[in-house]
């Protein structure tokens, strides 16, 4: 156990397995009190099982930590509000939310269905909104009541798919890209209350990535396992702590021992004729811009 997050109360969604479980265990080791949310669904968001959340709570308690399970739907506003209230009722406060829950419905764009699209947008984008909205309502009210600032954190989950696109993941990539943009807006708007917002693009071995990348995610026979999901947990603990108070609006990509700060969209090559364009002249202008531009990262799977 460490002192990094001693006394901090953290709500983690999708914390029953994979990355979420590792975040919960790491934060508990750092002294945080954890609300372990998990609906217990499959990779595709089907069925429900309370057991994963209960198992993580048991692990945390076995190491001497404090935790409580919650089995609610992250994209339901009432359920999201109940998660926040659970933290307040059991632990007396809430200092950070880690929006980690999600699933995939991988499909080539021309084959994707409306139901699949809506399901992905709901769990990822609306899920991030619902949890953070309820948490921010509490934090904003607390800041107004005390006349000062809180010391609160939002940690969102984007991905390489959201930052550069991924074959057969149009809906997932769109949702994760939206989450990166949401993080920027949250950081800009919520700083006045003492709330920071950052996003993480974790690369690790999970149920979702094993299905997509197969043997590439397998653990090595010896040496450092860069795909072990526990590698992504330390920065989550740090982002939830008081030490990260001056960091907001950032997107971190994490894999193995690497922490990379994403540069984001920036203004690139420009041409300005100070007049209205003739459409026939745009071909040459765009060719010039393309020649001067830094090549984008390739879409995953291409």
C-alpha positions as CSV (number, residue, x, y, z in Angstrom):
1,X,0.0,0.0,0.0
2,X,1.2,3.5,-0.8
3,X,0.1,7.0,0.2
4,X,-0.4,8.4,-3.4
5,X,-4.2,8.3,-3.2
6,X,-4.8,7.9,0.5
7,X,-8.3,9.0,1.4
8,X,-9.3,9.5,-2.2
9,X,-12.6,8.0,-3.4
10,X,-12.7,6.7,-6.9
11,X,-15.5,5.3,-9.1
12,X,-14.3,3.0,-11.8
13,X,-16.7,1.7,-14.5
14,X,-16.1,-1.7,-16.2
15,X,-13.8,-2.6,-13.2
16,X,-14.7,-6.3,-13.0
17,X,-12.2,-7.5,-15.6
18,X,-9.3,-6.4,-17.8
19,X,-8.0,-2.9,-17.5
20,X,-10.7,-1.8,-15.1
21,X,-9.8,-4.5,-12.7
22,X,-6.1,-3.5,-12.8
23,X,-7.0,0.1,-12.3
24,X,-9.1,-0.8,-9.2
25,X,-6.4,-2.9,-7.7
26,X,-3.7,-0.3,-8.3
27,X,-5.7,2.5,-6.9
28,X,-6.6,0.4,-3.8
29,X,-2.9,-0.3,-3.3
30,X,-2.4,3.5,-3.5
31,X,-4.8,4.0,-0.7
32,X,-8.0,4.9,-2.5
33,X,-11.5,3.7,-1.7
34,X,-13.1,2.2,-4.7
35,X,-16.6,1.9,-6.2
36,X,-16.2,-1.1,-8.5
37,X,-18.8,-0.8,-11.2
38,X,-19.4,-3.7,-13.6
39,X,-22.5,-4.9,-15.4
40,X,-20.8,-8.2,-16.1
41,X,-21.5,-8.2,-19.8
42,X,-19.8,-10.1,-22.6
43,X,-17.5,-8.5,-25.2
44,X,-20.6,-7.6,-27.2
45,X,-22.6,-6.2,-24.3
46,X,-24.8,-9.2,-23.7
47,X,-26.1,-10.8,-20.5
48,X,-25.3,-9.5,-17.0
49,X,-23.3,-11.1,-14.2
50,X,-22.6,-9.5,-10.8
51,X,-19.7,-11.8,-10.1
52,X,-16.8,-9.9,-11.7
53,X,-17.5,-6.8,-9.6
54,X,-17.9,-8.9,-6.4
55,X,-14.6,-10.7,-7.1
56,X,-12.6,-7.5,-7.4
57,X,-14.2,-6.1,-4.3
58,X,-13.1,-9.3,-2.5
59,X,-9.5,-8.9,-3.8
60,X,-9.3,-5.3,-2.6
61,X,-10.6,-6.2,0.8
62,X,-8.2,-9.1,1.1
63,X,-5.3,-6.7,0.6
64,X,-6.7,-4.5,3.4
65,X,-8.4,-1.9,1.2
66,X,-12.0,-0.6,1.0
67,X,-14.3,-1.2,-1.9
68,X,-18.0,-1.6,-2.7
69,X,-19.6,-3.2,-5.8
70,X,-22.1,-1.6,-8.1
71,X,-23.8,-3.4,-11.0
72,X,-25.5,-0.5,-12.8
73,X,-25.7,0.5,-16.4
74,X,-23.2,3.3,-17.1
75,X,-25.4,4.8,-19.9
76,X,-28.5,5.1,-17.7
77,X,-28.6,8.5,-16.0
78,X,-30.5,7.2,-12.9
79,X,-28.0,4.3,-12.6
80,X,-25.1,6.6,-13.0
81,X,-26.5,8.9,-10.4
82,X,-26.8,5.9,-8.0
83,X,-23.1,5.1,-8.5
84,X,-22.2,8.6,-7.4
85,X,-24.6,8.4,-4.5
86,X,-23.1,5.0,-3.5
87,X,-19.6,6.6,-3.2
88,X,-21.1,9.4,-1.1
89,X,-23.1,7.1,1.2
90,X,-20.5,4.5,1.7
91,X,-17.3,6.6,1.7
92,X,-18.5,10.1,2.3
93,X,-17.1,11.8,-0.8
94,X,-16.0,11.3,-4.4
95,X,-12.7,12.5,-5.9
96,X,-12.4,10.8,-9.3
97,X,-14.3,8.9,-11.9
98,X,-12.5,6.5,-14.3
99,X,-14.7,6.0,-17.4
100,X,-13.6,2.6,-18.6
101,X,-16.7,0.5,-19.4
102,X,-17.3,-0.5,-23.0
103,X,-17.7,-3.2,-25.5
104,X,-17.3,-3.7,-29.2
105,X,-19.5,-4.7,-32.2
106,X,-16.8,-5.0,-34.9
107,X,-18.1,-4.8,-38.4
108,X,-17.0,-3.4,-41.8
109,X,-18.7,-0.1,-42.3
110,X,-20.9,-1.3,-45.2
111,X,-22.2,-4.2,-43.0
112,X,-22.7,-2.3,-39.8
113,X,-26.3,-2.1,-38.5
114,X,-28.1,0.7,-36.9
115,X,-28.6,-1.3,-33.7
116,X,-24.8,-2.0,-33.5
117,X,-24.0,1.7,-34.1
118,X,-26.5,2.8,-31.4
119,X,-25.2,0.3,-28.9
120,X,-21.6,1.4,-29.3
121,X,-22.5,5.1,-29.1
122,X,-24.6,4.5,-26.0
123,X,-22.1,2.6,-23.9
124,X,-19.1,4.6,-24.8
125,X,-20.2,8.2,-25.5
126,X,-23.3,8.4,-23.5
127,X,-21.7,6.3,-20.7
128,X,-18.9,8.8,-20.4
129,X,-21.5,11.6,-20.3
130,X,-23.8,10.0,-17.8
131,X,-21.2,9.2,-15.2
132,X,-19.3,12.4,-15.6
133,X,-22.4,14.5,-15.6
134,X,-23.6,13.1,-12.3
135,X,-20.2,13.4,-10.7
136,X,-19.8,17.0,-11.9
137,X,-23.2,17.9,-10.5
138,X,-21.9,16.9,-7.1
139,X,-18.6,18.6,-7.5
140,X,-20.1,21.8,-8.8
141,X,-22.6,21.9,-6.0
142,X,-19.8,21.3,-3.5
143,X,-17.6,24.1,-5.0
144,X,-20.5,26.6,-4.9
145,X,-21.4,25.6,-1.3
146,X,-17.8,26.0,0.0
147,X,-17.0,29.0,-2.2
148,X,-13.8,27.4,-3.3
149,X,-12.6,24.7,-5.6
150,X,-12.8,20.9,-5.3
151,X,-9.9,18.7,-6.2
152,X,-11.6,16.3,-8.6
153,X,-10.6,14.2,-11.6
154,X,-12.3,12.8,-14.7
155,X,-10.2,10.1,-16.5
156,X,-11.8,9.1,-19.9
157,X,-10.9,6.2,-22.1
158,X,-10.2,6.8,-25.8
159,X,-8.1,4.5,-27.9
160,X,-5.8,4.3,-30.9
161,X,-8.9,3.5,-32.9
162,X,-10.4,6.8,-31.9
163,X,-7.2,8.8,-32.6
164,X,-6.4,7.4,-36.0
165,X,-9.2,5.0,-37.0
166,X,-9.4,1.2,-37.2
167,X,-10.6,-1.1,-39.9
168,X,-13.9,-2.9,-39.1
169,X,-14.4,-0.5,-36.1
170,X,-16.3,2.5,-37.6
171,X,-18.6,2.9,-34.7
172,X,-16.0,2.2,-32.0
173,X,-13.5,4.5,-33.6
174,X,-16.2,7.3,-33.9
175,X,-17.2,6.9,-30.3
176,X,-13.6,6.9,-29.0
177,X,-12.7,9.9,-31.2
178,X,-15.7,11.7,-29.7
179,X,-14.5,10.9,-26.2
180,X,-11.1,12.5,-27.0
181,X,-13.0,15.7,-28.0
182,X,-15.3,15.5,-25.0
183,X,-12.2,15.5,-22.8
184,X,-10.9,18.7,-24.3
185,X,-14.3,20.4,-23.7
186,X,-14.6,19.1,-20.1
187,X,-11.1,20.4,-19.3
188,X,-11.8,23.8,-20.7
189,X,-15.2,24.2,-18.9
190,X,-14.6,22.5,-15.6
191,X,-11.3,23.9,-14.5
192,X,-13.1,26.8,-12.7
193,X,-14.5,24.3,-10.2
194,X,-11.2,22.5,-9.7
195,X,-12.1,19.5,-11.9
196,X,-9.5,18.2,-14.3
197,X,-10.2,16.0,-17.3
198,X,-7.8,13.8,-19.2
199,X,-8.0,10.8,-21.4
200,X,-6.1,7.6,-21.8
201,X,-5.5,5.4,-24.9
202,X,-4.4,2.2,-23.3
203,X,-2.8,-0.6,-25.4
204,X,-3.0,-3.9,-23.5
205,X,-4.2,-7.5,-23.6
206,X,-8.0,-7.6,-22.9
207,X,-10.9,-9.6,-24.0
208,X,-11.5,-7.0,-26.8
209,X,-7.9,-6.8,-28.1
210,X,-7.4,-10.5,-28.0
211,X,-10.3,-10.9,-30.3
212,X,-9.0,-8.2,-32.6
213,X,-5.3,-8.9,-32.6
214,X,-5.0,-12.5,-31.6
215,X,-1.5,-13.9,-31.1
216,X,0.0,-10.4,-31.3
217,X,-1.3,-9.9,-27.8
218,X,0.0,-13.1,-26.3
219,X,2.3,-13.0,-23.3
220,X,6.0,-13.8,-24.0
221,X,7.5,-16.9,-22.5
222,X,9.9,-14.7,-20.5
223,X,10.9,-11.1,-20.1
224,X,8.7,-8.0,-19.8
225,X,5.1,-8.5,-21.0
226,X,4.4,-5.1,-22.6
227,X,0.7,-6.1,-23.2
228,X,0.0,-6.9,-19.6
229,X,-3.0,-4.6,-18.7
230,X,-1.4,-3.9,-15.3
231,X,1.1,-1.7,-17.1
232,X,-1.6,0.8,-17.8
233,X,-2.7,1.1,-14.2
234,X,0.0,3.3,-12.6
235,X,-0.8,6.4,-14.7
236,X,-4.5,6.0,-13.8
237,X,-3.6,6.0,-10.1
238,X,-1.4,9.1,-10.7
239,X,-4.1,10.9,-12.7
240,X,-6.6,10.3,-9.8
241,X,-4.2,11.6,-7.2
242,X,-3.6,15.2,-6.0
243,X,-0.2,15.1,-7.8
244,X,-2.0,15.6,-11.2
245,X,-3.8,18.8,-10.3
246,X,-2.0,20.9,-12.9
247,X,-2.5,18.4,-15.8
248,X,-5.8,18.7,-17.7
249,X,-7.0,18.4,-21.3
250,X,-4.4,15.8,-22.2
251,X,-4.6,12.5,-24.0
252,X,-2.0,9.9,-23.0
253,X,-1.2,6.8,-25.0
254,X,0.2,4.0,-22.8
255,X,1.7,0.6,-23.6
256,X,4.1,-1.4,-21.6
257,X,6.6,1.0,-20.1
258,X,5.8,3.8,-22.6
259,X,3.8,7.0,-21.8
260,X,3.2,9.1,-24.9
261,X,1.5,12.4,-24.9
262,X,-0.7,12.7,-28.0
263,X,-0.2,15.9,-30.1
264,X,-3.8,16.2,-31.4
265,X,-5.1,18.1,-34.3
266,X,-3.0,21.2,-35.1
267,X,-3.1,23.7,-37.9
268,X,-1.1,22.4,-40.9
269,X,0.0,23.8,-44.3
270,X,-2.1,26.8,-45.5
271,X,-2.8,28.7,-48.6
272,X,-4.8,31.9,-48.6
273,X,-5.4,33.9,-51.8
274,X,-7.4,36.6,-50.0
275,X,-10.2,36.2,-52.4
276,X,-12.9,33.8,-53.5
277,X,-11.6,30.6,-55.0
278,X,-12.3,29.5,-58.5
279,X,-13.1,25.7,-58.2
280,X,-10.8,24.8,-61.0
281,X,-7.8,26.3,-59.1
282,X,-8.3,24.2,-56.0
283,X,-6.7,21.1,-57.4
284,X,-3.3,22.7,-57.6
285,X,-3.7,24.3,-54.2
286,X,-4.7,21.1,-52.5
287,X,-1.8,19.2,-54.2
288,X,0.6,21.8,-52.8
289,X,-0.9,21.4,-49.3
290,X,-0.7,17.6,-49.4
291,X,3.0,17.8,-50.5
292,X,3.8,20.0,-47.5
293,X,1.7,18.1,-44.9
294,X,3.1,15.7,-42.4
295,X,1.7,12.3,-43.2
296,X,-1.0,11.1,-40.8
297,X,-0.6,7.9,-38.9
298,X,-2.1,5.0,-40.8
299,X,-5.5,3.6,-39.9
300,X,-5.1,0.4,-37.8
301,X,-5.5,-2.6,-40.0
302,X,-4.2,-1.0,-43.2
